[in-house]
Amino acid sequence: IEDAGLTVETFADITARVRPTWTHVQRLIRRPLVRWLVRHADEATRAFVDACQAMGPAYDEGIMAYGMITAHRPPRHD
């Protein structure tokens, strides 16, 4: 972020607020209709759904985290 010329003002780890999303997604992708649709989807969609199954455990094990950053670009003084 700083390499892009931005100054970080705040950072918040919101992993705990995001984690329930992946429990919900995991329930959804187990539904018979969704499984059928995924089987007939393109490779990119199938790969995405496969990756979704790993997201919950990745958050639980601390491999992934979700942060919210507020930054600004300082005014230029030319």
GULOKE-721227 format. One record per atom (N, C-alpha, C): residue number from 1; residue in three letters; atom name; z, y, x. Coordinates in nm, 2 decimals, decimal comma, always signed. Each point is the difference from the previous one (the first is absolute). Layout:
! residues N
@rolo:NUM	loro:ALA	dolum:CA	pz:Z	py:Y	px:X
...
//
This chain:
! residues 78
@rolo:1	loro:ILE	dolum:N	pz:+0,00	py:-0,12	px:+0,08
@rolo:1	loro:ILE	dolum:CA	pz:+0,00	py:+0,12	px:-0,08
@rolo:1	loro:ILE	dolum:C	pz:+0,00	py:+0,12	px:+0,09
@rolo:2	loro:GLU	dolum:N	pz:+0,09	py:+0,00	px:+0,10
@rolo:2	loro:GLU	dolum:CA	pz:+0,00	py:+0,12	px:+0,08
@rolo:2	loro:GLU	dolum:C	pz:-0,13	py:+0,01	px:+0,09
@rolo:3	loro:ASP	dolum:N	pz:-0,06	py:-0,11	px:+0,03
@rolo:3	loro:ASP	dolum:CA	pz:-0,13	py:+0,01	px:+0,07
@rolo:3	loro:ASP	dolum:C	pz:-0,11	py:+0,06	px:-0,08
@rolo:4	loro:ALA	dolum:N	pz:+0,02	py:+0,00	px:-0,13
@rolo:4	loro:ALA	dolum:CA	pz:-0,09	py:+0,06	px:-0,09
@rolo:4	loro:ALA	dolum:C	pz:+0,03	py:+0,15	px:-0,02
@rolo:5	loro:GLY	dolum:N	pz:+0,10	py:+0,05	px:+0,07
@rolo:5	loro:GLY	dolum:CA	pz:+0,03	py:+0,14	px:-0,02
@rolo:5	loro:GLY	dolum:C	pz:+0,10	py:+0,03	px:-0,11
@rolo:6	loro:LEU	dolum:N	pz:+0,07	py:-0,10	px:-0,05
@rolo:6	loro:LEU	dolum:CA	pz:+0,09	py:+0,02	px:-0,11
@rolo:6	loro:LEU	dolum:C	pz:+0,14	py:+0,00	px:+0,05
@rolo:7	loro:THR	dolum:N	pz:+0,09	py:+0,06	px:-0,07
@rolo:7	loro:THR	dolum:CA	pz:+0,15	py:+0,00	px:+0,04
@rolo:7	loro:THR	dolum:C	pz:+0,07	py:-0,07	px:-0,12
@rolo:8	loro:VAL	dolum:N	pz:+0,07	py:-0,11	px:+0,04
@rolo:8	loro:VAL	dolum:CA	pz:+0,08	py:-0,07	px:-0,10
@rolo:8	loro:VAL	dolum:C	pz:+0,12	py:+0,08	px:-0,04
@rolo:9	loro:GLU	dolum:N	pz:+0,01	py:+0,01	px:-0,13
@rolo:9	loro:GLU	dolum:CA	pz:+0,12	py:+0,07	px:-0,06
@rolo:9	loro:GLU	dolum:C	pz:+0,11	py:-0,10	px:-0,04
@rolo:10	loro:THR	dolum:N	pz:-0,05	py:-0,11	px:-0,08
@rolo:10	loro:THR	dolum:CA	pz:+0,10	py:-0,10	px:-0,05
@rolo:10	loro:THR	dolum:C	pz:-0,06	py:-0,13	px:+0,01
@rolo:11	loro:PHE	dolum:N	pz:+0,08	py:-0,10	px:+0,01
@rolo:11	loro:PHE	dolum:CA	pz:-0,04	py:-0,14	px:-0,01
@rolo:11	loro:PHE	dolum:C	pz:+0,11	py:-0,07	px:-0,08
@rolo:12	loro:ALA	dolum:N	pz:-0,05	py:-0,09	px:-0,10
@rolo:12	loro:ALA	dolum:CA	pz:+0,09	py:-0,08	px:-0,08
@rolo:12	loro:ALA	dolum:C	pz:-0,05	py:-0,14	px:+0,00
@rolo:13	loro:ASP	dolum:N	pz:+0,09	py:-0,09	px:+0,03
@rolo:13	loro:ASP	dolum:CA	pz:-0,03	py:-0,15	px:-0,01
@rolo:13	loro:ASP	dolum:C	pz:+0,02	py:-0,03	px:-0,15
@rolo:14	loro:ILE	dolum:N	pz:-0,11	py:-0,03	px:-0,07
@rolo:14	loro:ILE	dolum:CA	pz:+0,01	py:-0,03	px:-0,14
@rolo:14	loro:ILE	dolum:C	pz:-0,04	py:-0,15	px:-0,02
@rolo:15	loro:THR	dolum:N	pz:+0,02	py:-0,08	px:+0,10
@rolo:15	loro:THR	dolum:CA	pz:-0,03	py:-0,14	px:-0,01
@rolo:15	loro:THR	dolum:C	pz:+0,07	py:-0,07	px:-0,12
@rolo:16	loro:ALA	dolum:N	pz:+0,12	py:+0,03	px:-0,02
@rolo:16	loro:ALA	dolum:CA	pz:+0,08	py:-0,06	px:-0,11
@rolo:16	loro:ALA	dolum:C	pz:-0,06	py:+0,03	px:-0,14
@rolo:17	loro:ARG	dolum:N	pz:-0,06	py:+0,12	px:-0,01
@rolo:17	loro:ARG	dolum:CA	pz:-0,06	py:+0,04	px:-0,13
@rolo:17	loro:ARG	dolum:C	pz:-0,13	py:-0,06	px:-0,02
@rolo:18	loro:VAL	dolum:N	pz:-0,07	py:-0,04	px:+0,11
@rolo:18	loro:VAL	dolum:CA	pz:-0,14	py:-0,05	px:-0,01
@rolo:18	loro:VAL	dolum:C	pz:+0,01	py:-0,15	px:-0,01
@rolo:19	loro:ARG	dolum:N	pz:+0,10	py:-0,07	px:+0,05
@rolo:19	loro:ARG	dolum:CA	pz:+0,00	py:-0,14	px:+0,01
@rolo:19	loro:ARG	dolum:C	pz:-0,01	py:-0,07	px:-0,14
@rolo:20	loro:PRO	dolum:N	pz:+0,05	py:+0,05	px:-0,11
@rolo:20	loro:PRO	dolum:CA	pz:-0,01	py:-0,07	px:-0,13
@rolo:20	loro:PRO	dolum:C	pz:-0,15	py:-0,01	px:-0,04
@rolo:21	loro:THR	dolum:N	pz:-0,08	py:+0,09	px:+0,05
@rolo:21	loro:THR	dolum:CA	pz:-0,14	py:+0,00	px:-0,04
@rolo:21	loro:THR	dolum:C	pz:-0,06	py:-0,14	px:+0,04
@rolo:22	loro:TRP	dolum:N	pz:+0,03	py:-0,05	px:+0,12
@rolo:22	loro:TRP	dolum:CA	pz:-0,06	py:-0,12	px:+0,05
@rolo:22	loro:TRP	dolum:C	pz:+0,06	py:-0,12	px:-0,08
@rolo:23	loro:THR	dolum:N	pz:+0,12	py:+0,00	px:-0,05
@rolo:23	loro:THR	dolum:CA	pz:+0,05	py:-0,10	px:-0,09
@rolo:23	loro:THR	dolum:C	pz:-0,09	py:-0,01	px:-0,12
@rolo:24	loro:HIS	dolum:N	pz:-0,02	py:+0,12	px:-0,06
@rolo:24	loro:HIS	dolum:CA	pz:-0,09	py:+0,01	px:-0,12
@rolo:24	loro:HIS	dolum:C	pz:-0,14	py:-0,05	px:+0,03
@rolo:25	loro:VAL	dolum:N	pz:-0,06	py:+0,04	px:+0,11
@rolo:25	loro:VAL	dolum:CA	pz:-0,13	py:-0,04	px:+0,03
@rolo:25	loro:VAL	dolum:C	pz:-0,01	py:-0,16	px:+0,02
@rolo:26	loro:GLN	dolum:N	pz:+0,10	py:-0,05	px:+0,07
@rolo:26	loro:GLN	dolum:CA	pz:+0,01	py:-0,15	px:+0,02
@rolo:26	loro:GLN	dolum:C	pz:+0,00	py:-0,07	px:-0,14
@rolo:27	loro:ARG	dolum:N	pz:+0,07	py:+0,05	px:-0,09
@rolo:27	loro:ARG	dolum:CA	pz:+0,00	py:-0,06	px:-0,14
@rolo:27	loro:ARG	dolum:C	pz:-0,13	py:+0,01	px:-0,06
@rolo:28	loro:LEU	dolum:N	pz:-0,07	py:+0,12	px:+0,01
@rolo:28	loro:LEU	dolum:CA	pz:-0,13	py:+0,02	px:-0,06
@rolo:28	loro:LEU	dolum:C	pz:-0,10	py:-0,10	px:+0,06
@rolo:29	loro:ILE	dolum:N	pz:+0,00	py:-0,01	px:+0,13
@rolo:29	loro:ILE	dolum:CA	pz:-0,11	py:-0,08	px:+0,06
@rolo:29	loro:ILE	dolum:C	pz:+0,02	py:-0,15	px:-0,03
@rolo:30	loro:ARG	dolum:N	pz:+0,11	py:-0,04	px:-0,05
@rolo:30	loro:ARG	dolum:CA	pz:+0,02	py:-0,14	px:-0,04
@rolo:30	loro:ARG	dolum:C	pz:-0,04	py:-0,03	px:-0,14
@rolo:31	loro:ARG	dolum:N	pz:-0,03	py:+0,10	px:-0,08
@rolo:31	loro:ARG	dolum:CA	pz:-0,05	py:-0,03	px:-0,14
@rolo:31	loro:ARG	dolum:C	pz:-0,13	py:-0,07	px:+0,00
@rolo:32	loro:PRO	dolum:N	pz:-0,02	py:-0,10	px:-0,09
@rolo:32	loro:PRO	dolum:CA	pz:-0,12	py:-0,07	px:+0,00
@rolo:32	loro:PRO	dolum:C	pz:-0,13	py:+0,08	px:-0,01
@rolo:33	loro:LEU	dolum:N	pz:+0,00	py:+0,10	px:-0,09
@rolo:33	loro:LEU	dolum:CA	pz:-0,12	py:+0,08	px:-0,01
@rolo:33	loro:LEU	dolum:C	pz:-0,03	py:+0,08	px:+0,13
@rolo:34	loro:VAL	dolum:N	pz:+0,10	py:+0,05	px:+0,07
@rolo:34	loro:VAL	dolum:CA	pz:-0,02	py:+0,07	px:+0,12
@rolo:34	loro:VAL	dolum:C	pz:-0,05	py:-0,10	px:+0,11
@rolo:35	loro:ARG	dolum:N	pz:+0,06	py:-0,11	px:+0,00
@rolo:35	loro:ARG	dolum:CA	pz:-0,05	py:-0,10	px:+0,10
@rolo:35	loro:ARG	dolum:C	pz:-0,14	py:-0,04	px:-0,02
@rolo:36	loro:TRP	dolum:N	pz:-0,04	py:-0,01	px:-0,13
@rolo:36	loro:TRP	dolum:CA	pz:-0,14	py:-0,04	px:-0,03
@rolo:36	loro:TRP	dolum:C	pz:-0,09	py:+0,12	px:+0,05
@rolo:37	loro:LEU	dolum:N	pz:+0,04	py:+0,12	px:-0,03
@rolo:37	loro:LEU	dolum:CA	pz:-0,08	py:+0,12	px:+0,03
@rolo:37	loro:LEU	dolum:C	pz:-0,02	py:+0,01	px:+0,16
@rolo:38	loro:VAL	dolum:N	pz:+0,11	py:-0,03	px:+0,07
@rolo:38	loro:VAL	dolum:CA	pz:+0,00	py:+0,01	px:+0,14
@rolo:38	loro:VAL	dolum:C	pz:-0,09	py:-0,10	px:+0,06
@rolo:39	loro:ARG	dolum:N	pz:+0,00	py:-0,12	px:-0,06
@rolo:39	loro:ARG	dolum:CA	pz:-0,09	py:-0,11	px:+0,05
@rolo:39	loro:ARG	dolum:C	pz:-0,15	py:+0,04	px:-0,01
@rolo:40	loro:HIS	dolum:N	pz:-0,03	py:+0,09	px:-0,10
@rolo:40	loro:HIS	dolum:CA	pz:-0,14	py:+0,04	px:-0,02
@rolo:40	loro:HIS	dolum:C	pz:-0,03	py:+0,14	px:+0,06
@rolo:41	loro:ALA	dolum:N	pz:+0,10	py:+0,05	px:+0,07
@rolo:41	loro:ALA	dolum:CA	pz:-0,02	py:+0,13	px:+0,06
@rolo:41	loro:ALA	dolum:C	pz:-0,07	py:-0,01	px:+0,14
@rolo:42	loro:ASP	dolum:N	pz:-0,03	py:+0,12	px:+0,05
@rolo:42	loro:ASP	dolum:CA	pz:-0,07	py:+0,00	px:+0,13
@rolo:42	loro:ASP	dolum:C	pz:+0,11	py:-0,03	px:+0,11
@rolo:43	loro:GLU	dolum:N	pz:-0,05	py:-0,02	px:+0,12
@rolo:43	loro:GLU	dolum:CA	pz:+0,09	py:-0,04	px:+0,11
@rolo:43	loro:GLU	dolum:C	pz:+0,10	py:+0,11	px:+0,03
@rolo:44	loro:ALA	dolum:N	pz:-0,04	py:+0,12	px:+0,00
@rolo:44	loro:ALA	dolum:CA	pz:+0,10	py:+0,11	px:+0,03
@rolo:44	loro:ALA	dolum:C	pz:+0,12	py:+0,00	px:-0,10
@rolo:45	loro:THR	dolum:N	pz:-0,03	py:-0,02	px:-0,13
@rolo:45	loro:THR	dolum:CA	pz:+0,10	py:-0,01	px:-0,10
@rolo:45	loro:THR	dolum:C	pz:+0,09	py:-0,12	px:+0,02
@rolo:46	loro:ARG	dolum:N	pz:-0,06	py:-0,11	px:+0,03
@rolo:46	loro:ARG	dolum:CA	pz:+0,08	py:-0,12	px:+0,03
@rolo:46	loro:ARG	dolum:C	pz:+0,09	py:+0,02	px:+0,12
@rolo:47	loro:ALA	dolum:N	pz:-0,05	py:+0,06	px:+0,10
@rolo:47	loro:ALA	dolum:CA	pz:+0,08	py:+0,03	px:+0,12
@rolo:47	loro:ALA	dolum:C	pz:+0,12	py:+0,09	px:-0,03
@rolo:48	loro:PHE	dolum:N	pz:-0,03	py:+0,10	px:-0,08
@rolo:48	loro:PHE	dolum:CA	pz:+0,10	py:+0,10	px:-0,04
@rolo:48	loro:PHE	dolum:C	pz:+0,12	py:-0,07	px:-0,08
@rolo:49	loro:VAL	dolum:N	pz:-0,04	py:-0,09	px:-0,09
@rolo:49	loro:VAL	dolum:CA	pz:+0,10	py:-0,07	px:-0,08
@rolo:49	loro:VAL	dolum:C	pz:+0,08	py:-0,09	px:+0,09
@rolo:50	loro:ASP	dolum:N	pz:-0,07	py:-0,07	px:+0,09
@rolo:50	loro:ASP	dolum:CA	pz:+0,08	py:-0,08	px:+0,10
@rolo:50	loro:ASP	dolum:C	pz:+0,10	py:+0,08	px:+0,08
@rolo:51	loro:ALA	dolum:N	pz:-0,04	py:+0,12	px:+0,04
@rolo:51	loro:ALA	dolum:CA	pz:+0,09	py:+0,09	px:+0,08
@rolo:51	loro:ALA	dolum:C	pz:+0,11	py:+0,04	px:-0,09
@rolo:52	loro:CYS	dolum:N	pz:-0,02	py:+0,02	px:-0,13
@rolo:52	loro:CYS	dolum:CA	pz:+0,11	py:+0,05	px:-0,09
@rolo:52	loro:CYS	dolum:C	pz:+0,12	py:-0,10	px:+0,01
@rolo:53	loro:GLN	dolum:N	pz:-0,03	py:-0,13	px:+0,01
@rolo:53	loro:GLN	dolum:CA	pz:+0,10	py:-0,10	px:+0,00
@rolo:53	loro:GLN	dolum:C	pz:+0,09	py:+0,01	px:+0,12
@rolo:54	loro:ALA	dolum:N	pz:-0,04	py:+0,07	px:+0,11
@rolo:54	loro:ALA	dolum:CA	pz:+0,08	py:+0,01	px:+0,12
@rolo:54	loro:ALA	dolum:C	pz:+0,08	py:+0,13	px:+0,00
@rolo:55	loro:MET	dolum:N	pz:-0,03	py:+0,09	px:-0,09
@rolo:55	loro:MET	dolum:CA	pz:+0,06	py:+0,13	px:+0,01
@rolo:55	loro:MET	dolum:C	pz:+0,15	py:+0,00	px:-0,03
@rolo:56	loro:GLY	dolum:N	pz:+0,04	py:-0,07	px:-0,10
@rolo:56	loro:GLY	dolum:CA	pz:+0,15	py:-0,01	px:-0,03
@rolo:56	loro:GLY	dolum:C	pz:+0,08	py:-0,05	px:+0,11
@rolo:57	loro:PRO	dolum:N	pz:-0,04	py:-0,12	px:+0,06
@rolo:57	loro:PRO	dolum:CA	pz:+0,07	py:-0,05	px:+0,11
@rolo:57	loro:PRO	dolum:C	pz:+0,00	py:+0,09	px:+0,12
@rolo:58	loro:ALA	dolum:N	pz:-0,11	py:+0,07	px:+0,02
@rolo:58	loro:ALA	dolum:CA	pz:-0,01	py:+0,10	px:+0,12
@rolo:58	loro:ALA	dolum:C	pz:+0,10	py:+0,11	px:-0,02
@rolo:59	loro:TYR	dolum:N	pz:+0,02	py:+0,05	px:-0,12
@rolo:59	loro:TYR	dolum:CA	pz:+0,10	py:+0,10	px:-0,02
@rolo:59	loro:TYR	dolum:C	pz:+0,14	py:-0,06	px:+0,01
@rolo:60	loro:ASP	dolum:N	pz:+0,02	py:-0,12	px:-0,05
@rolo:60	loro:ASP	dolum:CA	pz:+0,13	py:-0,06	px:+0,00
@rolo:60	loro:ASP	dolum:C	pz:+0,05	py:-0,03	px:+0,14
@rolo:61	loro:GLU	dolum:N	pz:-0,10	py:-0,03	px:+0,09
@rolo:61	loro:GLU	dolum:CA	pz:+0,04	py:-0,04	px:+0,14
@rolo:61	loro:GLU	dolum:C	pz:-0,01	py:+0,12	px:+0,09
@rolo:62	loro:GLY	dolum:N	pz:-0,02	py:+0,12	px:-0,05
@rolo:62	loro:GLY	dolum:CA	pz:-0,01	py:+0,12	px:+0,08
@rolo:62	loro:GLY	dolum:C	pz:-0,12	py:+0,02	px:+0,09
@rolo:63	loro:ILE	dolum:N	pz:-0,10	py:-0,09	px:-0,03
@rolo:63	loro:ILE	dolum:CA	pz:-0,13	py:+0,01	px:+0,07
@rolo:63	loro:ILE	dolum:C	pz:-0,07	py:+0,13	px:-0,04
@rolo:64	loro:MET	dolum:N	pz:+0,01	py:+0,03	px:-0,13
@rolo:64	loro:MET	dolum:CA	pz:-0,06	py:+0,12	px:-0,05
@rolo:64	loro:MET	dolum:C	pz:+0,10	py:+0,09	px:-0,07
@rolo:65	loro:ALA	dolum:N	pz:-0,03	py:+0,13	px:+0,00
@rolo:65	loro:ALA	dolum:CA	pz:+0,08	py:+0,10	px:-0,06
@rolo:65	loro:ALA	dolum:C	pz:-0,09	py:+0,10	px:-0,07
@rolo:66	loro:TYR	dolum:N	pz:+0,05	py:+0,08	px:-0,09
@rolo:66	loro:TYR	dolum:CA	pz:-0,08	py:+0,10	px:-0,07
@rolo:66	loro:TYR	dolum:C	pz:+0,07	py:+0,13	px:+0,02
@rolo:67	loro:GLY	dolum:N	pz:-0,07	py:+0,10	px:+0,06
@rolo:67	loro:GLY	dolum:CA	pz:+0,06	py:+0,13	px:+0,02
@rolo:67	loro:GLY	dolum:C	pz:-0,07	py:+0,11	px:-0,07
@rolo:68	loro:MET	dolum:N	pz:+0,07	py:+0,10	px:-0,03
@rolo:68	loro:MET	dolum:CA	pz:-0,06	py:+0,12	px:-0,06
@rolo:68	loro:MET	dolum:C	pz:+0,02	py:+0,12	px:+0,10
@rolo:69	loro:ILE	dolum:N	pz:-0,11	py:+0,06	px:+0,04
@rolo:69	loro:ILE	dolum:CA	pz:+0,01	py:+0,10	px:+0,10
@rolo:69	loro:ILE	dolum:C	pz:-0,05	py:+0,14	px:-0,06
@rolo:70	loro:THR	dolum:N	pz:+0,07	py:+0,10	px:+0,02
@rolo:70	loro:THR	dolum:CA	pz:-0,04	py:+0,14	px:-0,03
@rolo:70	loro:THR	dolum:C	pz:-0,03	py:+0,07	px:+0,13
@rolo:71	loro:ALA	dolum:N	pz:-0,12	py:+0,05	px:+0,01
@rolo:71	loro:ALA	dolum:CA	pz:-0,04	py:+0,07	px:+0,12
@rolo:71	loro:ALA	dolum:C	pz:-0,09	py:+0,12	px:-0,03
@rolo:72	loro:HIS	dolum:N	pz:-0,01	py:+0,09	px:+0,09
@rolo:72	loro:HIS	dolum:CA	pz:-0,08	py:+0,12	px:-0,02
@rolo:72	loro:HIS	dolum:C	pz:-0,08	py:+0,03	px:+0,13
@rolo:73	loro:ARG	dolum:N	pz:-0,10	py:+0,08	px:-0,02
@rolo:73	loro:ARG	dolum:CA	pz:-0,08	py:+0,04	px:+0,11
@rolo:73	loro:ARG	dolum:C	pz:+0,05	py:+0,15	px:+0,03
@rolo:74	loro:PRO	dolum:N	pz:+0,05	py:+0,02	px:+0,12
@rolo:74	loro:PRO	dolum:CA	pz:+0,05	py:+0,14	px:+0,03
@rolo:74	loro:PRO	dolum:C	pz:-0,12	py:+0,09	px:+0,00
@rolo:75	loro:PRO	dolum:N	pz:+0,03	py:+0,13	px:-0,04
@rolo:75	loro:PRO	dolum:CA	pz:-0,10	py:+0,10	px:+0,00
@rolo:75	loro:PRO	dolum:C	pz:-0,06	py:+0,02	px:+0,14
@rolo:76	loro:ARG	dolum:N	pz:-0,13	py:+0,03	px:+0,00
@rolo:76	loro:ARG	dolum:CA	pz:-0,06	py:+0,03	px:+0,13
@rolo:76	loro:ARG	dolum:C	pz:+0,02	py:+0,14	px:+0,03
@rolo:77	loro:HIS	dolum:N	pz:+0,02	py:+0,03	px:+0,13
@rolo:77	loro:HIS	dolum:CA	pz:+0,02	py:+0,14	px:+0,04
@rolo:77	loro:HIS	dolum:C	pz:-0,11	py:+0,03	px:+0,10
@rolo:78	loro:ASP	dolum:N	pz:-0,12	py:+0,02	px:-0,05
@rolo:78	loro:ASP	dolum:CA	pz:-0,11	py:+0,04	px:+0,09
@rolo:78	loro:ASP	dolum:C	pz:-0,01	py:+0,14	px:+0,02
//
